[in-house]
Amino acid sequence: MTRGDHTTDLLRRCVVVGGAGAVGRLFAEHLLGSGAEVLVVDPGAADGRPAKETQAGEARFLRGDITDIGPDLAEEIGRADLVLLAVPEQVALAAVKQVAAAMRPGALLADTLSVKGPIADAILAHAGDVEAAGLNPMFAPSLGFAGRPVAAVVVHDGPRARALLRLVESWGGRAVRLGAHEHDRLAAATQALTHAAVLSFGLALARLGVGVAELAAVAPPPHATMLALLARIASGTPEVYWDVQSANPQAAAAREALAEGIRTLAGLLDGRADGEAEFAAALGGLRDLLGPDLDFYRDTCAEMFGALPPFEHPQPPYEPSPPTSTSPPVTTER
């Protein structure tokens, strides 16, 4: 599975629970491609159906409920070097105790949950005889591992947990080790806050009653980018975004910070004589927040804007409206 170490022996037999879903399939296919024997467990799986053929072989499928382990599934779990729970949080929390009881001591129990505090507590309470690590790919599965961060919360360290992180890095991912609380704090800012900002933008557009087609026809790059982000989230799986917002105990604070940011901005624009000066000072504070990374993110944004495709939706012939003002045109930066 990897060159020059014992990863092959440490993680030879792997059970991926929820492997028919996007995240589970991502891990199942990469484990398979790395030479592991992979069993995909999913309530909707057709027993024996191959997952993906590779030079290393193909995965097996087993229909099963990880919260109600039958004899066949218990036997497979007992043989496994790695059991990966790629399932919703409530399923994983309900399954931890009996999965750990079915595993042999020293095997690795892993999860792919987007919130790590509750699962870490459950592992500490019920899975003392196994190694345990939580992984959170900070990207959509369709994008793949290459160059992308994977948050890693190691609850019970050991050779198999370390081997799994080495595997992630061999696939091109960047394993970033965090504590469970630190993970959830950062996830609240990087995921819950970001998604809330995009969703709030969409809800605000709906409230304004402006058609997206007419917006897109004149949208400057920042607005087009926001529309693209909104389309991506709106096209995703609702339960994924629901879990990010509802399961993370620190997400509420992130949403309140977003609301407070809107209120602060509104306060700068309430007609006070010093409003413009305070607005400029606020932008200066944001430059300070970005610190030495300001240039990197500014240049990244310029590259993103340059890569935006032109809007090509067919439009009716343009008919200018009668002028309503004699003021000279205003040039603005976007």
C-alpha positions in Angstrom: 0.0 0.0 0.0 2.9 2.4 0.6 6.6 1.9 -0.1 9.2 1.3 2.6 7.0 0.8 5.6 4.5 -1.7 7.1 1.3 0.0 6.1 0.3 -2.9 3.8 0.4 -5.3 6.8 -1.1 -2.8 9.2 -4.2 -2.0 7.1 -4.7 -5.0 4.9 -8.3 -5.8 5.8 -10.6 -2.7 5.7 -14.4 -2.4 6.4 -15.9 0.9 5.0 -19.4 1.4 6.5 -21.5 3.7 4.3 -19.2 3.0 1.4 -22.0 3.5 -1.1 -22.1 7.2 -0.2 -19.8 9.8 -1.8 -17.3 10.1 1.1 -17.3 6.4 1.8 -16.8 5.6 -1.8 -13.8 8.0 -2.0 -12.1 6.1 0.8 -13.1 2.7 -0.4 -11.7 3.3 -3.8 -8.4 4.7 -2.5 -7.9 1.9 0.0 -8.6 -0.6 -2.8 -6.2 1.1 -5.1 -3.6 1.0 -2.4 -3.8 -2.7 -2.1 -6.2 -3.3 0.8 -8.9 -5.8 0.9 -12.1 -3.7 1.2 -15.6 -4.7 2.3 -18.2 -2.0 1.8 -21.1 -2.2 4.3 -24.3 -0.3 3.5 -28.0 -0.9 4.1 -28.7 -0.5 0.4 -25.8 -2.6 -0.9 -26.2 -5.6 -3.1 -24.2 -8.4 -1.5 -21.1 -9.3 -3.5 -21.4 -6.4 -6.0 -17.9 -5.1 -6.9 -17.1 -1.5 -5.9 -14.4 -0.6 -8.4 -12.1 -2.8 -10.3 -8.4 -1.9 -10.0 -5.1 -3.7 -10.6 -5.2 -4.6 -6.9 -8.6 -6.3 -7.1 -12.1 -5.3 -6.3 -14.2 -4.6 -3.1 -16.9 -6.8 -1.8 -20.3 -5.5 -0.7 -22.4 -6.6 2.3 -25.9 -5.4 3.1 -26.0 -4.5 6.8 -27.1 -2.1 9.5 -24.1 -1.0 11.6 -26.4 -0.1 14.5 -27.7 -3.7 14.6 -24.7 -5.9 13.9 -25.6 -9.5 12.8 -23.3 -12.5 12.9 -21.9 -12.1 9.4 -21.0 -8.4 9.9 -19.6 -9.1 13.4 -17.3 -11.7 11.9 -16.1 -9.3 9.2 -15.5 -6.5 11.8 -13.6 -8.9 14.0 -11.2 -9.7 11.2 -10.7 -6.1 10.1 -7.6 -4.0 10.7 -9.6 -0.8 9.9 -13.3 -0.1 10.4 -14.2 3.3 8.8 -17.5 4.9 9.7 -18.5 7.1 6.7 -22.1 7.6 8.0 -24.2 10.4 9.5 -23.3 11.5 13.0 -26.3 9.9 14.8 -25.6 6.6 13.1 -22.0 6.7 14.1 -22.7 7.6 17.7 -25.3 4.8 18.0 -22.8 2.3 16.5 -19.6 3.0 18.4 -20.1 0.8 21.4 -21.1 -2.4 19.5 -18.6 -1.8 16.7 -15.7 -1.4 19.2 -16.9 -4.6 21.0 -16.8 -6.6 17.8 -13.3 -5.3 16.8 -10.1 -7.1 17.9 -7.9 -5.1 20.3 -5.4 -2.9 18.5 -7.5 -2.6 15.3 -8.3 0.9 14.1 -11.7 2.6 14.3 -12.0 5.7 12.1 -14.8 8.1 11.1 -15.4 10.8 8.6 -17.8 13.0 10.6 -17.7 16.8 10.2 -18.0 17.2 14.0 -15.5 15.5 16.3 -16.4 16.3 19.9 -19.3 13.9 20.4 -17.7 11.0 18.5 -14.4 11.5 20.4 -16.3 11.4 23.7 -18.1 8.2 22.6 -14.8 6.5 21.7 -13.3 7.5 25.0 -16.3 5.9 26.8 -16.7 2.8 24.8 -13.7 2.0 22.6 -10.7 1.8 25.0 -9.2 -1.3 23.4 -8.8 -0.1 19.8 -6.9 2.7 18.1 -9.2 5.5 17.0 -8.9 8.4 14.5 -11.4 10.8 13.0 -10.8 12.2 9.5 -12.7 15.1 8.0 -11.9 15.8 4.3 -12.2 19.5 4.0 -13.5 19.3 0.4 -16.2 17.7 -1.7 -15.4 14.1 -2.5 -15.6 14.8 -6.3 -12.5 17.0 -6.0 -10.2 14.2 -4.8 -7.4 14.3 -2.2 -4.6 15.9 -4.3 -3.3 19.0 -2.5 -6.3 19.2 -0.2 -6.5 19.3 3.7 -7.8 16.4 5.7 -8.4 17.3 9.3 -7.3 14.4 11.6 -8.3 13.9 15.2 -6.4 11.0 16.7 -8.2 9.8 19.9 -6.2 6.6 20.5 -2.9 6.8 18.8 -1.0 3.8 17.5 0.8 2.3 14.5 -2.5 1.8 12.5 -3.7 5.4 13.1 -0.3 6.7 11.9 -0.4 4.3 8.9 -3.8 5.7 7.9 -2.5 9.3 8.0 0.4 8.2 5.9 -2.0 6.7 3.4 -3.9 9.9 3.2 -0.7 11.7 2.4 0.3 9.1 -0.2 -3.0 9.9 -1.9 -2.0 13.5 -2.1 -3.9 14.8 0.9 -2.5 17.0 3.7 -3.2 15.4 7.0 -3.6 18.2 9.6 -3.7 16.8 13.2 -6.0 18.6 15.6 -7.7 18.1 18.9 -11.4 17.4 18.8 -12.3 20.8 20.4 -9.9 22.6 18.1 -11.3 20.8 15.1 -14.8 21.8 15.9 -13.8 25.4 16.5 -12.0 25.7 13.2 -14.8 23.8 11.4 -17.3 26.3 12.8 -15.3 29.1 11.1 -14.2 27.4 7.9 -17.4 25.5 7.2 -20.4 26.6 9.3 -19.6 30.3 8.9 -18.8 30.1 5.2 -21.9 28.1 4.4 -24.1 30.4 6.5 -22.7 33.4 4.6 -23.5 31.9 1.2 -26.9 30.6 2.3 -27.8 34.0 3.8 -26.7 35.7 0.6 -29.2 33.4 -1.3 -32.0 34.0 1.2 -31.4 37.8 0.8 -31.5 37.5 -3.0 -34.8 35.7 -2.7 -36.1 38.4 -0.4 -35.1 41.2 -2.9 -37.1 39.5 -5.6 -34.5 40.0 -8.3 -34.2 37.3 -11.0 -31.0 35.4 -11.2 -30.9 35.6 -15.0 -31.0 39.4 -14.9 -28.5 39.5 -12.1 -26.1 37.1 -14.0 -26.2 39.3 -17.1 -24.6 42.2 -15.3 -22.9 40.5 -12.4 -19.4 41.7 -11.5 -17.0 38.9 -10.6 -17.6 38.9 -6.9 -21.3 38.5 -7.4 -20.9 35.8 -10.0 -18.6 33.9 -7.6 -21.2 34.1 -4.9 -23.8 32.8 -7.3 -21.5 29.9 -8.1 -21.0 29.1 -4.4 -24.7 29.3 -3.9 -25.4 27.0 -6.8 -22.8 24.5 -5.5 -24.4 24.4 -2.0 -28.0 24.3 -3.3 -27.1 21.4 -5.5 -25.5 19.4 -2.6 -26.9 16.9 -0.2 -29.1 18.8 2.4 -28.1 16.5 5.3 -24.4 17.4 4.8 -25.0 21.1 5.2 -27.6 20.5 8.0 -25.0 18.5 10.0 -22.4 21.2 9.6 -24.8 23.8 11.0 -26.8 21.7 13.6 -24.3 19.2 14.9 -21.3 21.4 15.7 -21.9 23.1 19.1 -19.8 26.0 18.0 -21.7 26.7 14.8 -24.3 28.9 16.5 -21.5 31.3 17.7 -20.2 31.5 14.1 -23.7 32.4 12.8 -24.1 35.0 15.5 -20.7 36.5 14.6 -22.0 36.7 11.0 -25.1 38.5 12.1 -23.1 40.8 14.3 -20.8 41.6 11.3 -23.9 42.6 9.3 -25.1 44.8 12.2 -21.6 46.4 12.5 -21.6 47.2 8.8 -25.1 48.7 8.9 -23.9 50.8 11.9 -21.1 52.3 9.7 -23.6 53.3 7.1 -26.3 55.0 9.2 -25.6 58.5 8.0 -23.1 59.6 10.7 -20.6 62.2 9.7 -17.7 60.0 10.7 -19.2 56.9 9.0 -16.8 56.9 6.1 -13.8 57.2 8.2 -14.9 54.3 10.4 -15.7 52.3 7.3 -12.1 52.9 6.0 -10.8 51.9 9.5 -12.8 48.7 9.4 -11.3 47.8 6.0 -7.8 48.5 7.5 -8.7 46.1 10.4 -9.6 43.4 7.8 -6.3 43.9 6.1 -4.6 43.5 9.4 -6.6 40.3 10.0 -5.3 38.8 6.8 -1.8 39.9 7.8 1.1 38.5 5.7 -1.4 36.4 3.7 -3.1 39.4 2.3 -1.2 39.4 -1.0 -1.7 35.7 -1.5 -5.4 35.8 -1.1 -5.8 39.0 -3.1 -3.8 37.5 -6.0 -5.7 34.2 -5.7 -9.0 36.1 -6.0 -7.6 37.9 -9.2 -6.8 34.5 -10.7 -10.2 33.1 -9.8 -12.0 36.1 -11.4 -9.8 35.8 -14.5 -10.9 32.2 -14.8 -14.6 32.9 -14.6 -16.4 31.9 -17.8 -18.5 34.6 -19.6 -22.2 34.5 -19.0 -23.8 33.3 -22.1 -27.5 33.0 -21.3 -29.6 34.3 -24.2 -30.9 37.7 -23.5 -33.7 39.8 -25.2 -32.5 42.8 -27.2 -31.4 45.6 -24.9 -33.7 48.6 -24.8 -32.3 51.5 -22.9 -34.5 53.1 -20.3 -35.0 56.9 -20.5 -32.4 58.7 -18.4 -33.5 59.6 -14.9 -30.5 61.6 -13.8 -28.1 64.2 -15.3 -25.3 63.2 -12.9 -22.0 62.1 -14.5 -21.3 58.3 -14.5 -19.5 56.9 -11.5 -16.6 54.5 -11.9 -16.3 51.9 -9.2 -13.9 49.1 -8.3 -15.3 45.6 -8.1 
